[in-house]
């Protein structure tokens, strides 16, 4: 799905929402940021396999979409923190039922695998 779909007024709302969280890492970052402001290094350590380049790109896209706020503190060394905006919190709340459904699916698959054994 292309990023332009996130801004296309002629797509259904679900498509527009999925375009915003599309990708391997954005939902994990959204989940991390739900617990409070995070520094980029801490986010990278919390999500194995996430490179600095991809983290930076995902956070920029999420900021452009109004989901996260970037705060740079004027200290030495510079300190940067990311936090969810109210709009980002709205998205996290909207995704909660989908997350619940996903956990039920995992439980179902686990039970089916045990039954097959």
TORNUTI-723304 format. One line per field, with one value per atom (N, C-alpha, C): residue number from 1; residue in three letters; x, y, z; atom name. Coordinates in steps of 0.001 Angstrom, whole numbers. Example, Ala and Ser with C-alpha at 12.3 -4.5 7.8 and 13.67 -1.06 7.14 Angstrom:
REM residues 2
num (1, 1, 1, 2, 2, 2)
residu (Ala, Ala, Ala, Ser, Ser, Ser)
X (13190, 12300, 13200, 12850, 13670, 12900)
Y (-5690, -4500, -3300, -2250, -1060, 30)
Z (7800, 7800, 7800, 7080, 7140, 7870)
atome (N, CA, C, N, CA, C)
REM end
This chain:
REM residues 117
num (1, 1, 1, 2, 2, 2, 3, 3, 3, 4, 4, 4, 5, 5, 5, 6, 6, 6, 7, 7, 7, 8, 8, 8, 9, 9, 9, 10, 10, 10, 11, 11, 11, 12, 12, 12, 13, 13, 13, 14, 14, 14, 15, 15, 15, 16, 16, 16, 17, 17, 17, 18, 18, 18, 19, 19, 19, 20, 20, 20, 21, 21, 21, 22, 22, 22, 23, 23, 23, 24, 24, 24, 25, 25, 25, 26, 26, 26, 27, 27, 27, 28, 28, 28, 29, 29, 29, 30, 30, 30, 31, 31, 31, 32, 32, 32, 33, 33, 33, 34, 34, 34, 35, 35, 35, 36, 36, 36, 37, 37, 37, 38, 38, 38, 39, 39, 39, 40, 40, 40, 41, 41, 41, 42, 42, 42, 43, 43, 43, 44, 44, 44, 45, 45, 45, 46, 46, 46, 47, 47, 47, 48, 48, 48, 49, 49, 49, 50, 50, 50, 51, 51, 51, 52, 52, 52, 53, 53, 53, 54, 54, 54, 55, 55, 55, 56, 56, 56, 57, 57, 57, 58, 58, 58, 59, 59, 59, 60, 60, 60, 61, 61, 61, 62, 62, 62, 63, 63, 63, 64, 64, 64, 65, 65, 65, 66, 66, 66, 67, 67, 67, 68, 68, 68, 69, 69, 69, 70, 70, 70, 71, 71, 71, 72, 72, 72, 73, 73, 73, 74, 74, 74, 75, 75, 75, 76, 76, 76, 77, 77, 77, 78, 78, 78, 79, 79, 79, 80, 80, 80, 81, 81, 81, 82, 82, 82, 83, 83, 83, 84, 84, 84, 85, 85, 85, 86, 86, 86, 87, 87, 87, 88, 88, 88, 89, 89, 89, 90, 90, 90, 91, 91, 91, 92, 92, 92, 93, 93, 93, 94, 94, 94, 95, 95, 95, 96, 96, 96, 97, 97, 97, 98, 98, 98, 99, 99, 99, 100, 100, 100, 101, 101, 101, 102, 102, 102, 103, 103, 103, 104, 104, 104, 105, 105, 105, 106, 106, 106, 107, 107, 107, 108, 108, 108, 109, 109, 109, 110, 110, 110, 111, 111, 111, 112, 112, 112, 113, 113, 113, 114, 114, 114, 115, 115, 115, 116, 116, 116, 117, 117, 117)
residu (Unk, Unk, Unk, Unk, Unk, Unk, Unk, Unk, Unk, Unk, Unk, Unk, Unk, Unk, Unk, Unk, Unk, Unk, Unk, Unk, Unk, Unk, Unk, Unk, Unk, Unk, Unk, Unk, Unk, Unk, Unk, Unk, Unk, Unk, Unk, Unk, Unk, Unk, Unk, Unk, Unk, Unk, Unk, Unk, Unk, Unk, Unk, Unk, Unk, Unk, Unk, Unk, Unk, Unk, Unk, Unk, Unk, Unk, Unk, Unk, Unk, Unk, Unk, Unk, Unk, Unk, Unk, Unk, Unk, Unk, Unk, Unk, Unk, Unk, Unk, Unk, Unk, Unk, Unk, Unk, Unk, Unk, Unk, Unk, Unk, Unk, Unk, Unk, Unk, Unk, Unk, Unk, Unk, Unk, Unk, Unk, Unk, Unk, Unk, Unk, Unk, Unk, Unk, Unk, Unk, Unk, Unk, Unk, Unk, Unk, Unk, Unk, Unk, Unk, Unk, Unk, Unk, Unk, Unk, Unk, Unk, Unk, Unk, Unk, Unk, Unk, Unk, Unk, Unk, Unk, Unk, Unk, Unk, Unk, Unk, Unk, Unk, Unk, Unk, Unk, Unk, Unk, Unk, Unk, Unk, Unk, Unk, Unk, Unk, Unk, Unk, Unk, Unk, Unk, Unk, Unk, Unk, Unk, Unk, Unk, Unk, Unk, Unk, Unk, Unk, Unk, Unk, Unk, Unk, Unk, Unk, Unk, Unk, Unk, Unk, Unk, Unk, Unk, Unk, Unk, Unk, Unk, Unk, Unk, Unk, Unk, Unk, Unk, Unk, Unk, Unk, Unk, Unk, Unk, Unk, Unk, Unk, Unk, Unk, Unk, Unk, Unk, Unk, Unk, Unk, Unk, Unk, Unk, Unk, Unk, Unk, Unk, Unk, Unk, Unk, Unk, Unk, Unk, Unk, Unk, Unk, Unk, Unk, Unk, Unk, Unk, Unk, Unk, Unk, Unk, Unk, Unk, Unk, Unk, Unk, Unk, Unk, Unk, Unk, Unk, Unk, Unk, Unk, Unk, Unk, Unk, Unk, Unk, Unk, Unk, Unk, Unk, Unk, Unk, Unk, Unk, Unk, Unk, Unk, Unk, Unk, Unk, Unk, Unk, Unk, Unk, Unk, Unk, Unk, Unk, Unk, Unk, Unk, Unk, Unk, Unk, Unk, Unk, Unk, Unk, Unk, Unk, Unk, Unk, Unk, Unk, Unk, Unk, Unk, Unk, Unk, Unk, Unk, Unk, Unk, Unk, Unk, Unk, Unk, Unk, Unk, Unk, Unk, Unk, Unk, Unk, Unk, Unk, Unk, Unk, Unk, Unk, Unk, Unk, Unk, Unk, Unk, Unk, Unk, Unk, Unk, Unk, Unk, Unk, Unk, Unk, Unk, Unk, Unk, Unk, Unk, Unk, Unk, Unk, Unk, Unk, Unk, Unk, Unk, Unk, Unk, Unk, Unk, Unk, Unk, Unk, Unk, Unk, Unk, Unk, Unk)
X (847, 0, 895, 575, 1424, 1018, 1962, 1692, 653, 563, -404, -1840, -2080, -3435, -3891, -2933, -3275, -3895, -3650, -4144, -5199, -5563, -6529, -7945, -8694, -10052, -11048, -10625, -11534, -11352, -10783, -10654, -11506, -11818, -12612, -11758, -12415, -11724, -10755, -11111, -10222, -8930, -9038, -7850, -6966, -7582, -6814, -6118, -6796, -6193, -5054, -5253, -4211, -2993, -3198, -2068, -1179, -1758, -986, -129, -619, 143, 786, 739, 1303, 2811, 3304, 4734, 4975, 6193, 6552, 6654, 6970, 7371, 6409, 5547, 4755, 3813, 3204, 2309, 3107, 4307, 5149, 5563, 5881, 6259, 5074, 3910, 2698, 2458, 2629, 2446, 3463, 4711, 5736, 5409, 4971, 4711, 3452, 2598, 1420, 1819, 2969, 3406, 4062, 4273, 4854, 5954, 6510, 7569, 8751, 9347, 10473, 11577, 12794, 13942, 14192, 14715, 14926, 15780, 16842, 17703, 16969, 16127, 15356, 14362, 13758, 12816, 13535, 14711, 15464, 15860, 16257, 16610, 15390, 14230, 13017, 12426, 12800, 12258, 13421, 13713, 14830, 14665, 15764, 15750, 15443, 15067, 14736, 16008, 16344, 17555, 17294, 18363, 18240, 17611, 18013, 17487, 15982, 15537, 14118, 13319, 13883, 13218, 13006, 14049, 13959, 12902, 12897, 11920, 10493, 10281, 8948, 8473, 9365, 8972, 8672, 9419, 9141, 7776, 7475, 6173, 5048, 5257, 4236, 4046, 5125, 5020, 4286, 4606, 3917, 2418, 2057, 656, -31, 724, 145, -18, 662, 527, 1498, 2689, 3698, 4216, 4685, 5301, 6772, 7615, 9066, 9482, 10110, 10584, 12094, 12768, 14226, 14580, 15315, 15719, 17084, 17220, 18455, 19451, 19994, 21001, 22178, 23271, 24419, 24640, 24632, 24279, 22778, 22424, 21019, 20187, 19007, 18099, 16813, 16401, 15171, 14224, 12961, 11939, 10747, 10104, 8884, 7746, 6581, 5391, 4194, 3145, 1925, 1199, 647, -240, -1631, -2545, -3926, -4488, -4137, -4581, -3970, -2713, -2064, -2689, -3073, -3767, -5119, -5810, -7084, -6876, -5810, -5523, -5215, -4420, -4083, -5351, -6259, -7524, -8366, -8353, -9120, -8554, -7246, -6608, -6728, -7097, -7180, -8108, -9319, -10163, -9539, -8828, -8147, -7046, -6340, -5319, -5939, -7070, -7768, -8146, -8655, -9019, -7795, -6668, -5428, -4986, -5114, -4749, -5691, -6977, -7916, -7567, -7136, -6729, -5519, -4552, -3353, -3735, -4615, -5069, -5766, -6567, -7295, -6337, -5337, -4351, -3538, -3188, -2437, -3255, -4535, -5408, -5568, -5702, -5854, -4572, -3423, -2151, -2027, -2458, -2418, -3374, -4552, -5531, -5018, -4243, -3720, -2571, -1948, -794, -1194)
Y (-1166, 0, 1231, 2204, 3385, 4417, 5247, 6298, 7272, 7456, 8418, 8015, 6718, 6258, 6823, 7154, 7699, 9087, 9773, 11139, 11234, 10125, 10111, 10168, 11235, 11345, 10390, 9707, 8834, 7358, 7034, 5640, 5455, 4203, 3958, 4282, 4525, 4912, 3862, 2588, 1523, 1534, 1724, 1788, 2961, 4104, 5285, 5044, 4361, 4075, 3075, 2038, 1025, 1624, 2555, 3194, 3936, 4432, 5170, 4229, 3026, 2089, 978, 1104, 89, -4, -1195, -1418, -2359, -2792, -3807, -3263, -1981, -1484, -495, 135, 1237, 811, -353, -775, -1051, -1607, -1839, -512, 478, 1784, 2466, 2335, 2886, 2268, 952, 237, 712, 894, 1385, 2784, 3640, 5024, 5186, 4166, 4225, 4309, 3763, 3761, 5073, 5981, 7280, 7658, 8857, 9339, 8383, 8256, 7332, 8032, 7691, 8161, 7160, 7617, 6716, 5503, 5684, 4550, 3487, 3916, 2970, 2214, 2914, 2245, 1208, 1567, 631, -617, -441, -1590, -2443, -1816, -2542, -3355, -3016, -3713, -4360, -5631, -6316, -6320, -6043, -6058, -4721, -3741, -2412, -1588, -1180, -391, 1083, 1815, 3249, 3982, 3613, 4255, 4038, 2813, 2497, 3135, 3151, 3812, 5284, 5944, 7365, 7612, 6790, 6949, 6740, 5696, 5420, 6554, 7055, 8140, 9417, 9692, 10880, 10763, 9573, 9366, 9485, 8933, 9013, 10458, 11234, 12651, 13412, 13110, 13753, 13455, 12261, 11869, 12377, 13075, 13654, 12683, 11532, 10519, 10714, 11223, 11407, 12848, 13236, 14551, 14332, 15093, 15024, 16222, 15952, 17016, 16932, 18023, 18082, 19026, 18501, 19287, 19901, 21164, 21908, 21649, 20442, 20061, 19470, 19308, 18629, 17330, 16210, 16035, 16254, 16503, 16722, 15512, 15783, 14718, 14869, 13784, 13786, 12739, 13114, 12188, 12248, 11099, 11015, 10613, 11181, 10836, 10825, 10152, 10130, 11459, 11913, 13073, 12576, 13472, 13021, 12229, 12619, 11899, 10495, 10378, 9071, 8194, 8801, 8042, 7541, 8385, 7952, 6714, 6707, 5552, 4329, 4494, 3372, 2783, 3636, 3163, 2454, 2965, 2333, 968, 794, -481, -1518, -1107, -2035, -3219, -3020, -4183, -5102, -4539, -5360, -6185, -5586, -6309, -7460, -7199, -8255, -9404, -9067, -10083, -10889, -10219, -10902, -11890, -11504, -12422, -13630, -13394, -14523, -15451, -14898, -15714, -16569, -15969, -16710, -17849, -17556, -18597, -19726, -19379, -20371, -21248, -20619, -21381, -22300, -21810, -22616, -23826, -23592, -24696, -25705, -25232, -26152, -26965, -26360, -27091, -28158, -27864, -28844, -30006, -29698, -30723, -31640, -31070, -31849, -32750, -32434, -33232, -34538)
Z (0, 0, 0, -778, -856, 185, 573, 1562, 1066, -257, -778, -459, -233, 100, 1442, 2307, 3618, 3506, 2397, 2213, 1119, 520, -573, -18, -312, 232, -428, -1491, -2233, -1904, -752, -327, 919, 1219, 2430, 3654, 4776, 5998, 6500, 6338, 6800, 5996, 4694, 3841, 4244, 4509, 4922, 6260, 7173, 8478, 8355, 7569, 7400, 6712, 5810, 5134, 6127, 7190, 8202, 9044, 9321, 10162, 9344, 8031, 7156, 7367, 7321, 7495, 8658, 8742, 9721, 11149, 11312, 12618, 13264, 12511, 13064, 14182, 14068, 15147, 16423, 16295, 17469, 18102, 17277, 17800, 18473, 17871, 18468, 19842, 19923, 21184, 22233, 21840, 22770, 23279, 22371, 22734, 23585, 23603, 24471, 25939, 26291, 27689, 28099, 27171, 27496, 26529, 26694, 25802, 25782, 24612, 24423, 23645, 23999, 23222, 22105, 20963, 19824, 20149, 20915, 21249, 22045, 22968, 23773, 22902, 21946, 21040, 20186, 19712, 18869, 19652, 20903, 21738, 22077, 22191, 22574, 21420, 20199, 19028, 18272, 18553, 17891, 16370, 15697, 14235, 13599, 14393, 13883, 13766, 12540, 12334, 12633, 12874, 13150, 11967, 10759, 9549, 9412, 9598, 9451, 10587, 11797, 12921, 12610, 12145, 11822, 10752, 9712, 8628, 9148, 9950, 10471, 11378, 12248, 13146, 12377, 11319, 10490, 9833, 9288, 8654, 9676, 10866, 11904, 12372, 12412, 12762, 11657, 10403, 9278, 9280, 9765, 9828, 11100, 11947, 13149, 14303, 14241, 15282, 16435, 16133, 17169, 17170, 18338, 18528, 18833, 18183, 18395, 19216, 20351, 21233, 21320, 20966, 21062, 22200, 23171, 24327, 24061, 24387, 24138, 25263, 25265, 26241, 25491, 26183, 25589, 26330, 25683, 24278, 24067, 22804, 22485, 22895, 23379, 23803, 22999, 22366, 21584, 22149, 22304, 22755, 21811, 21666, 20878, 21789, 21536, 22311, 21366, 21803, 21002, 21134, 20040, 20058, 20453, 20746, 20995, 19806, 18598, 17400, 17359, 17776, 17849, 18919, 20045, 21095, 20594, 19816, 19210, 18353, 17562, 16710, 17562, 18598, 19477, 20100, 20523, 21091, 20040, 18817, 17741, 17383, 17527, 17200, 18317, 19512, 20649, 20370, 19822, 19524, 18467, 17523, 16520, 17178, 18128, 18878, 19664, 20293, 21040, 20109, 18941, 17950, 17554, 17359, 16993, 18063, 19324, 20415, 20446, 20215, 20165, 19012, 17889, 16730, 17085, 17741, 18148, 19092, 20063, 20993, 20242, 19267, 18459, 17671, 17054, 16279, 17191, 18377, 19335, 19768, 20049, 20462, 19338, 18110, 16956, 16763, 16963, 16817, 17909, 19115, 20198, 19919, 19379, 19051, 17941, 17007, 15881, 16314, 17427, 17893, 18493)
atome (N, CA, C, N, CA, C, N, CA, C, N, CA, C, N, CA, C, N, CA, C, N, CA, C, N, CA, C, N, CA, C, N, CA, C, N, CA, C, N, CA, C, N, CA, C, N, CA, C, N, CA, C, N, CA, C, N, CA, C, N, CA, C, N, CA, C, N, CA, C, N, CA, C, N, CA, C, N, CA, C, N, CA, C, N, CA, C, N, CA, C, N, CA, C, N, CA, C, N, CA, C, N, CA, C, N, CA, C, N, CA, C, N, CA, C, N, CA, C, N, CA, C, N, CA, C, N, CA, C, N, CA, C, N, CA, C, N, CA, C, N, CA, C, N, CA, C, N, CA, C, N, CA, C, N, CA, C, N, CA, C, N, CA, C, N, CA, C, N, CA, C, N, CA, C, N, CA, C, N, CA, C, N, CA, C, N, CA, C, N, CA, C, N, CA, C, N, CA, C, N, CA, C, N, CA, C, N, CA, C, N, CA, C, N, CA, C, N, CA, C, N, CA, C, N, CA, C, N, CA, C, N, CA, C, N, CA, C, N, CA, C, N, CA, C, N, CA, C, N, CA, C, N, CA, C, N, CA, C, N, CA, C, N, CA, C, N, CA, C, N, CA, C, N, CA, C, N, CA, C, N, CA, C, N, CA, C, N, CA, C, N, CA, C, N, CA, C, N, CA, C, N, CA, C, N, CA, C, N, CA, C, N, CA, C, N, CA, C, N, CA, C, N, CA, C, N, CA, C, N, CA, C, N, CA, C, N, CA, C, N, CA, C, N, CA, C, N, CA, C, N, CA, C, N, CA, C, N, CA, C, N, CA, C, N, CA, C, N, CA, C, N, CA, C, N, CA, C, N, CA, C, N, CA, C, N, CA, C, N, CA, C, N, CA, C, N, CA, C, N, CA, C, N, CA, C, N, CA, C)
REM end
